[in-house]
Amino acid sequence: MSIKSSLKSTLKSALYGLKARQDYQGARIYFRAKTASYLRYLDSHNQLKPLPQAHAKQVVEYWTPLLSLSLSWLRAK
């Protein structure tokens, strides 16, 4: 493999990674905005109610290990 084709392959890979990262960040921004908009809508129509404490505790217990795994994976990158 020549240096030119190796460099071209490396550049393509880097650009693909950059594009994928931008798409991911754009999706996160879109989701965050839609979620905030929906919560404002629910709040304005008095439909937003707090979770019952027992259920809130179950939700936190369920998601805590999964979130810590994903955060540790992101930090490892």
PEBELMO-V163328 format. One record per run of one state. SS is the DSSP state (~ for helix, > for strand, _ for the rest). FROM is the first residue (numbers start at 1). TO is the last residue. If there is no record, write none. Layout:
BEGIN
ss: <SS/SS>
from: <FROM/FROM>
to: <TO/TO>
END
This chain:
BEGIN
ss: <_/~/_/~/_>
from: <1/3/45/53/77>
to: <2/44/52/76/77>
END
